[in-house]
Amino acid sequence: MSKVIKSRIVNMGKMARETVKGFRDIEGSEAEKRLEIQKILINEFERYGFEFVETPIIEYEEFVKSGNENDEAVSDIFKLKDRGERNLALRYEFTFQLKRISQNKKLPYRRFQIGPVFRDEPISANRFRQFTQCDVDVIGSNLKDEAEIVFLTFSLLKKFGIKAKIYFNNRRLLDEIFNANKIKDSEQVLREIDKLDKLSEKEVRENLKKFGAEKMISILKNKKDYFKKFDSFKEIQDLEKYCKLYGVNIEFQPSLVRGLSYYNGSVFEIKSDIKETICAGGSYLVNGIQATGISFGLDRLAIVSKLNSFNKKVIVLSLEQDKIAIGLTCKLRENNIPCVLMYGKPSKALEYANSKDIGYVVFVGESEVKTKKFKLKDMKSGKEFNLIEKDLIKKLS
């Protein structure tokens, strides 16, 4: 066999074992945690009256860009072609797809979506090229809808045990400040200011010199009272007022921009114990209609979430009592208790439970059938209980 062929075989084997850079397999306890987070998100989104939608991962490149070609996120799209040589791209977010799916909908149109999005950008510890976004949006929104979305965010963070701060600003206020200070190239200036959480203040100031806007750093560092002279500051005050009606405090951050150019009103960023933003959003136009929404990053939520009781699986072990074991398993599942039915040796079942971090094992043997009491082993404490079916269900629920 030639060296070239051997090299190709080695490379093919390596490719079969490794994921593409920026992509990953998710399994085990991490996958369980992510699934539980999604269940909680879906439950809350539905409770707030949002309806679920799904959209294609692949779109026409022109539609993906949708007039936002200069945005950094848009410049990082994955491009591809089909057999007809049409220019296509993987979706980098969900918002641009609302231009299509919100047409002719009764307003307000409230939708949520959960799924993967893709960006061909540099990766880091908490930044991947495929990640999962969980979005809610209201098409035909007003400031009161923004306050409700802030409260939804606050409520979810509480359920996940996440301590976080909700920062906000207003693009109209920034536009007013720019106009008052005769700043040109406002889109470029916004992009530079948006880098304040990535670069040092000194670096951003130097970049702003190209546009004669270096003074913006000092202006945006002013205390809150300074901004009261601008008309748009009333929107800041009104949003704070409505958020307080929900019992939520939000922190005004004059330098907050959000990178996407389509925002035209309030913008939000939620920060926790990692450097990266865990969720963000704002207000924008969809087909000329005012809208607002927020996006939760599932990957980052999973990192900072304090959920730790998401795996409540039970092993039901049949010791040559298959009929009773199957019947018991069906009963447990009817009561929303996740079960794995196994047959054979106890040692094998216990070893499997430990390897999968399964909390309980129920033994169904001859003595259990006679006494109508099932032996339940708590895998964490090692304690054992003999319980009738009713008490077993209560214990595991």
C-alpha positions as CSV (number, residue, x, y, z in Angstrom):
1,M,0.0,0.0,0.0
2,S,1.4,3.4,-1.0
3,K,2.2,6.1,1.5
4,V,-0.4,8.4,-0.1
5,I,-3.2,5.8,0.3
6,K,-2.1,5.2,3.9
7,S,-2.2,8.9,4.6
8,R,-5.7,9.2,3.1
9,I,-6.9,6.3,5.3
10,V,-5.5,7.8,8.4
11,N,-7.0,11.2,7.6
12,M,-10.4,9.6,6.9
13,G,-10.3,7.8,10.2
14,K,-9.4,11.1,12.0
15,M,-12.3,12.9,10.2
16,A,-14.7,10.2,11.3
17,R,-13.7,10.7,15.0
18,E,-13.6,14.6,15.1
19,T,-16.2,17.2,14.6
20,V,-15.7,20.2,12.4
21,K,-14.2,23.1,14.2
22,G,-16.9,25.2,16.0
23,F,-19.3,22.2,16.0
24,R,-19.8,19.6,18.7
25,D,-21.7,16.5,19.8
26,I,-23.8,17.1,22.9
27,E,-24.8,14.1,25.0
28,G,-25.2,12.7,28.5
29,S,-25.9,15.1,31.4
30,E,-25.3,18.2,29.3
31,A,-27.9,17.1,26.8
32,E,-30.3,16.3,29.6
33,K,-29.8,19.7,31.0
34,R,-30.4,21.4,27.7
35,L,-33.5,19.4,27.1
36,E,-34.9,20.4,30.5
37,I,-34.1,24.1,29.8
38,Q,-36.0,23.9,26.5
39,K,-39.0,22.3,28.2
40,I,-39.2,25.2,30.6
41,L,-38.8,27.7,27.9
42,I,-41.5,26.2,25.7
43,N,-43.9,26.0,28.7
44,E,-43.3,29.6,29.6
45,F,-43.5,30.8,26.0
46,E,-46.9,29.0,25.6
47,R,-48.2,30.4,28.9
48,Y,-47.5,33.9,27.5
49,G,-49.5,33.2,24.4
50,F,-46.7,32.7,21.9
51,E,-47.3,30.2,19.1
52,F,-44.6,27.8,17.8
53,V,-43.2,28.0,14.3
54,E,-40.4,26.2,12.4
55,T,-38.5,27.8,9.5
56,P,-35.9,26.4,7.0
57,I,-32.2,26.3,8.0
58,I,-31.2,27.1,4.4
59,E,-32.5,30.2,2.6
60,Y,-31.5,32.2,-0.5
61,E,-28.4,34.2,0.3
62,E,-30.0,37.5,-0.8
63,F,-32.9,36.9,1.6
64,V,-30.5,36.0,4.5
65,K,-28.7,39.3,4.0
66,S,-32.0,41.2,3.7
67,G,-30.4,44.7,3.4
68,N,-28.1,44.2,6.4
69,E,-25.0,43.2,4.5
70,N,-22.7,45.4,6.6
71,D,-23.6,43.8,9.9
72,E,-20.9,41.6,11.3
73,A,-23.3,38.7,11.9
74,V,-24.4,38.8,8.3
75,S,-20.9,38.9,7.0
76,D,-20.2,35.7,8.9
77,I,-23.0,33.6,7.2
78,F,-22.2,30.2,5.8
79,K,-22.6,30.3,2.1
80,L,-23.4,27.3,-0.2
81,K,-24.8,26.4,-3.6
82,D,-27.4,23.8,-4.7
83,R,-27.3,21.7,-7.9
84,G,-28.8,24.6,-9.8
85,E,-25.9,26.8,-8.8
86,R,-28.2,29.1,-6.8
87,N,-26.6,31.2,-4.0
88,L,-27.8,29.9,-0.7
89,A,-26.9,30.4,3.0
90,L,-27.5,28.9,6.4
91,R,-29.7,31.1,8.6
92,Y,-27.7,33.1,11.2
93,E,-30.7,34.0,13.3
94,F,-34.6,33.8,13.1
95,T,-35.6,37.5,12.9
96,F,-35.1,38.0,9.1
97,Q,-37.4,35.0,8.4
98,L,-40.2,36.9,10.1
99,K,-40.4,39.1,7.0
100,R,-41.9,36.1,5.3
101,I,-43.9,34.2,7.9
102,S,-45.5,37.3,9.5
103,Q,-47.2,38.4,6.3
104,N,-51.0,38.6,6.5
105,K,-51.1,37.5,10.1
106,K,-53.6,39.0,12.5
107,L,-51.8,41.5,14.8
108,P,-50.3,41.3,17.2
109,Y,-48.6,38.2,15.9
110,R,-46.7,36.4,18.8
111,R,-44.4,33.6,17.8
112,F,-41.6,31.6,19.4
113,Q,-39.0,29.4,17.8
114,I,-36.2,27.2,19.0
115,G,-33.5,25.7,16.7
116,P,-29.9,25.9,15.5
117,V,-28.4,28.9,13.7
118,F,-25.0,29.2,12.1
119,R,-22.2,31.7,11.9
120,D,-18.8,31.3,10.4
121,E,-16.9,33.3,13.0
122,P,-13.9,32.9,15.3
123,I,-14.7,30.4,18.1
124,S,-13.9,30.6,21.9
125,A,-14.8,28.7,25.0
126,N,-18.5,29.8,24.9
127,R,-18.8,30.7,21.3
128,F,-19.6,28.1,18.6
129,R,-20.4,28.1,14.9
130,Q,-23.6,26.2,15.4
131,F,-25.6,27.3,18.4
132,T,-29.3,27.1,19.5
133,Q,-31.4,30.2,19.8
134,C,-34.7,30.3,21.6
135,D,-36.7,33.4,20.4
136,V,-39.9,35.1,21.2
137,D,-41.2,38.1,19.1
138,V,-44.3,40.3,19.0
139,I,-45.1,41.8,15.6
140,G,-47.3,44.8,16.1
141,S,-45.8,45.7,19.4
142,N,-45.6,48.7,21.7
143,L,-43.6,49.7,24.8
144,K,-45.9,47.7,27.0
145,D,-45.1,44.5,25.1
146,E,-41.4,45.3,25.6
147,A,-42.0,45.4,29.4
148,E,-43.8,42.1,29.3
149,I,-40.9,40.5,27.4
150,V,-38.5,41.8,30.0
151,F,-40.7,40.2,32.7
152,L,-40.8,36.9,30.8
153,T,-37.0,37.1,30.7
154,F,-36.7,37.9,34.4
155,S,-39.1,35.0,35.3
156,L,-37.2,32.5,33.2
157,L,-33.8,33.5,34.7
158,K,-35.3,33.0,38.1
159,K,-36.6,29.5,37.2
160,F,-33.1,28.6,35.9
161,G,-31.4,29.9,39.1
162,I,-29.4,32.5,37.2
163,K,-28.4,35.7,38.8
164,A,-28.2,38.3,36.0
165,K,-28.6,42.0,35.2
166,I,-30.9,43.2,32.5
167,Y,-29.3,46.2,30.7
168,F,-31.2,48.4,28.2
169,N,-30.8,51.4,25.9
170,N,-32.7,53.0,23.1
171,R,-31.5,53.4,19.5
172,R,-33.6,56.5,18.9
173,L,-31.9,58.1,21.9
174,L,-28.5,57.3,20.4
175,D,-29.6,58.8,17.1
176,E,-30.6,62.0,18.9
177,I,-27.3,62.2,20.7
178,F,-25.4,61.7,17.4
179,N,-27.5,64.4,15.7
180,A,-26.9,66.8,18.5
181,N,-23.2,66.3,18.3
182,K,-23.2,66.4,14.5
183,I,-21.8,62.8,14.2
184,K,-21.7,61.5,10.6
185,D,-21.4,57.9,9.6
186,S,-23.6,56.9,12.5
187,E,-23.8,53.2,11.5
188,Q,-20.0,52.9,11.5
189,V,-19.8,54.8,14.8
190,L,-22.4,52.4,16.3
191,R,-20.4,49.4,15.2
192,E,-17.3,50.8,16.9
193,I,-19.2,51.6,20.2
194,D,-20.6,48.1,20.1
195,K,-17.1,46.7,20.5
196,L,-16.7,48.2,24.0
197,D,-17.3,44.8,25.6
198,K,-14.6,43.2,23.3
199,L,-11.9,45.9,23.1
200,S,-10.5,48.3,25.6
201,E,-11.9,51.8,25.8
202,K,-8.7,53.2,24.5
203,E,-8.8,51.0,21.4
204,V,-12.5,52.0,20.7
205,R,-11.6,55.7,21.2
206,E,-8.8,55.3,18.6
207,N,-11.2,53.7,16.1
208,L,-13.7,56.4,16.6
209,K,-11.2,59.1,15.7
210,K,-11.5,57.9,12.0
211,F,-15.1,59.3,12.1
212,G,-14.4,62.3,14.3
213,A,-16.5,60.7,17.0
214,E,-14.0,60.0,19.8
215,K,-15.9,62.3,22.1
216,M,-18.9,59.9,22.1
217,I,-17.1,57.7,24.7
218,S,-17.1,60.5,27.2
219,I,-20.7,61.6,26.4
220,L,-22.1,58.1,26.8
221,K,-20.3,57.8,30.2
222,N,-22.4,60.7,31.6
223,K,-24.8,60.0,34.4
224,K,-28.5,59.4,33.7
225,D,-29.6,63.0,34.4
226,Y,-27.6,64.2,31.4
227,F,-29.8,62.3,28.9
228,K,-33.1,63.8,30.2
229,K,-32.7,66.7,27.7
230,F,-33.3,64.4,24.8
231,D,-36.9,63.7,23.7
232,S,-36.3,59.9,23.4
233,F,-35.3,59.7,27.0
234,K,-39.1,59.6,27.8
235,E,-39.1,56.1,26.2
236,I,-36.4,55.1,28.7
237,Q,-38.5,56.4,31.6
238,D,-41.7,54.8,30.3
239,L,-40.1,51.4,29.9
240,E,-38.6,51.6,33.4
241,K,-42.1,52.5,34.8
242,Y,-43.8,49.6,33.1
243,C,-41.1,47.1,34.1
244,K,-41.6,48.3,37.8
245,L,-45.3,47.4,37.5
246,Y,-44.0,43.8,36.9
247,G,-41.6,44.2,39.8
248,V,-38.5,44.1,37.6
249,N,-35.5,46.5,37.7
250,I,-33.6,47.2,34.5
251,E,-30.4,49.1,34.2
252,F,-30.0,51.9,31.7
253,Q,-26.7,51.6,29.8
254,P,-26.2,54.5,27.4
255,S,-23.4,52.8,25.5
256,L,-25.4,49.6,24.8
257,V,-25.9,49.3,21.0
258,R,-26.4,45.6,20.0
259,G,-24.7,44.8,16.7
260,L,-27.5,44.4,14.3
261,S,-28.5,47.6,12.4
262,Y,-32.2,46.8,12.1
263,Y,-32.9,47.8,15.7
264,N,-34.9,51.1,15.9
265,G,-35.9,51.4,19.5
266,S,-35.2,49.6,22.8
267,V,-32.3,47.2,22.9
268,F,-31.6,44.7,25.7
269,E,-28.7,42.6,26.9
270,I,-28.6,40.2,29.8
271,K,-25.3,39.5,31.5
272,S,-24.5,36.8,34.1
273,D,-21.3,35.2,35.5
274,I,-19.7,34.6,32.1
275,K,-18.3,37.3,29.8
276,E,-20.6,36.7,27.0
277,T,-24.2,37.9,26.8
278,I,-26.7,35.1,27.7
279,C,-29.7,36.6,26.0
280,A,-30.5,39.8,24.1
281,G,-32.9,41.5,21.8
282,G,-34.7,44.7,21.0
283,S,-37.3,46.5,18.8
284,Y,-37.3,46.7,15.0
285,L,-39.5,46.9,12.0
286,V,-40.9,43.9,10.1
287,N,-42.4,44.8,6.8
288,G,-42.9,48.4,8.1
289,I,-44.6,47.1,11.3
290,Q,-43.1,47.7,14.7
291,A,-41.9,44.6,16.5
292,T,-40.0,43.5,19.5
293,G,-38.3,40.3,20.7
294,I,-35.6,38.6,22.6
295,S,-33.4,35.7,22.0
296,F,-32.1,33.2,24.6
297,G,-28.9,31.5,23.8
298,L,-29.4,27.8,24.9
299,D,-25.7,27.0,25.0
300,R,-24.9,29.8,27.4
301,L,-28.0,29.3,29.5
302,A,-26.8,25.7,30.0
303,I,-23.5,27.0,31.2
304,V,-24.8,29.4,33.9
305,S,-28.1,27.6,34.8
306,K,-28.2,26.1,38.3
307,L,-30.7,23.4,37.3
308,N,-29.5,20.1,38.8
309,S,-32.6,17.9,39.2
310,F,-33.4,17.3,35.6
311,N,-32.6,13.6,35.5
312,K,-35.3,11.7,37.3
313,K,-35.1,8.5,35.4
314,V,-35.8,5.1,37.1
315,I,-34.7,1.6,36.2
316,V,-37.4,-1.1,36.6
317,L,-35.5,-4.4,36.8
318,S,-37.4,-7.6,36.0
319,L,-36.1,-10.6,37.8
320,E,-38.0,-13.2,35.7
321,Q,-41.3,-11.3,36.4
322,D,-41.7,-9.7,33.0
323,K,-45.5,-9.3,33.0
324,I,-45.6,-7.4,36.4
325,A,-42.5,-5.4,35.5
326,I,-43.9,-4.3,32.2
327,G,-47.2,-3.4,33.9
328,L,-45.4,-1.4,36.5
329,T,-43.3,0.4,33.9
330,C,-46.4,1.5,32.0
331,K,-48.0,2.8,35.3
332,L,-44.9,4.9,36.1
333,R,-44.8,6.3,32.6
334,E,-48.5,7.2,32.8
335,N,-47.6,9.2,35.9
336,N,-44.8,11.1,33.9
337,I,-42.0,9.2,35.6
338,P,-39.3,8.4,33.0
339,C,-38.4,4.7,33.1
340,V,-35.8,2.3,31.6
341,L,-37.0,-1.3,31.7
342,M,-34.2,-3.9,32.1
343,Y,-34.0,-7.7,32.5
344,G,-31.4,-9.9,34.1
345,K,-28.8,-9.5,36.8
346,P,-29.1,-6.8,39.5
347,S,-25.4,-6.1,39.3
348,K,-25.7,-5.1,35.6
349,A,-28.7,-2.8,36.3
350,L,-26.9,-1.1,39.2
351,E,-23.8,-0.6,37.2
352,Y,-25.9,0.9,34.4
353,A,-27.7,3.2,36.8
354,N,-24.4,4.5,38.2
355,S,-22.9,5.1,34.7
356,K,-26.0,7.1,33.6
357,D,-26.6,8.9,36.9
358,I,-30.0,7.3,37.3
359,G,-31.4,8.0,40.7
360,Y,-33.5,4.9,41.5
361,V,-33.7,1.2,40.7
362,V,-37.0,-0.8,41.3
363,F,-36.6,-4.5,41.7
364,V,-39.5,-6.7,40.5
365,G,-38.8,-10.3,41.7
366,E,-40.7,-13.3,43.1
367,S,-40.8,-11.8,46.7
368,E,-42.0,-8.4,45.4
369,V,-44.9,-10.1,43.5
370,K,-45.9,-12.1,46.5
371,T,-45.9,-9.2,49.0
372,K,-47.1,-6.7,46.4
373,K,-44.3,-4.4,47.7
374,F,-41.5,-3.3,45.4
375,K,-38.0,-2.9,46.6
376,L,-36.7,0.6,45.6
377,K,-33.0,1.4,45.9
378,D,-31.9,5.1,46.1
379,M,-28.6,5.1,44.2
380,K,-27.3,8.2,45.9
381,S,-27.9,7.4,49.5
382,G,-27.9,3.6,49.1
383,K,-31.1,3.3,51.2
384,E,-33.7,0.7,50.2
385,F,-37.5,0.9,50.6
386,N,-40.3,-1.7,50.3
387,L,-43.3,0.1,48.8
388,I,-46.7,-0.7,47.5
389,E,-47.4,0.6,44.0
390,K,-49.3,3.7,45.1
391,D,-46.5,4.7,47.5
392,L,-43.8,3.9,44.9
393,I,-45.5,6.3,42.4
394,K,-45.8,9.0,45.1
395,K,-42.1,8.6,46.1
396,L,-40.9,8.9,42.5
397,S,-43.2,11.7,41.4
